[in-house]
C-alpha cells in the first residue's frame, strides 16, 4: 500500500517551458514533504521541502505547492533547463520507533528536458 | 569533502553467499540509514540508527543485519543472499531528522544476486 504516489513515471518538456511534477499521499499524518533529485549512478540529493503549515515554498526556479485537502503536492520548475533532466522523488518523513528521520518515497518521475 | 562513502560500488553474489556493504560518513551525523531501490520503485528503508550502539528495523529488514559501533560507520550485512536482494543500496546520514532536508545520500552500491 503506497503512502506516497507519483503516478507519472516520465515527463518530457521543452527547454524554457514549465515542468510540473505531481505527488499524492494517503497518510493524513504526514506534515512535511521533500523533493529529491537523482541523476543516474548517483545518490538522491535534496531539492526543496514544504511544511504542512504552508501551501507554497519557493527556491529560485523551483516551487512546491501543497493542497492538504486533496492530499496533493506538485513541484514546478520554471524555466526548465536540460540540466534538470533527472528522476524526481517525492518523500515524506514517517515516525519509526520515535525517529522522524525516516522517509517514505514515491516511485519517482523521470523528467527529460529537451533543448 | 567526502560526505557519505559506500563500498563496493558494484558486486555480483551467488545465491547463499554473504557480504557486507560498507558505509562511512565524515559529517559527524548522529542518524544513519540504509535504503534499497528496486527498478522503477522508490527507495525503501532497510535499517536505521540514531547513534552509536543503537539500531532499528525499517520497512524491509528481512535478510539483512546492521551494526553501529562508531558514529562514522554503519555496515550492512547480507546473510544468505537471494535473488530478491538484487537492488541498488543507498547509505545515508543526517544530523537530526529528515525535517529540513538534511539527509545526505551516498552514491549507491549495485548488487546482483545470481
Interface residues (C-beta under 8 A of the other chain):
Chain A: X4 X6 X9 X32 X34 X41 X42 X43 X44 X45 X46 X47 X48 X49 X89 X91 X93 X96 X97 X99 X100 X101 X102 X103 X104 X105 X106 X107 X108
Chain B: X4 X31 X33 X40 X41 X42 X43 X44 X45 X48 X50 X56 X57 X58 X59 X90 X92 X94 X96 X97 X98 X99 X100 X101 X102 X103 X104 X105 X106 X107 X108
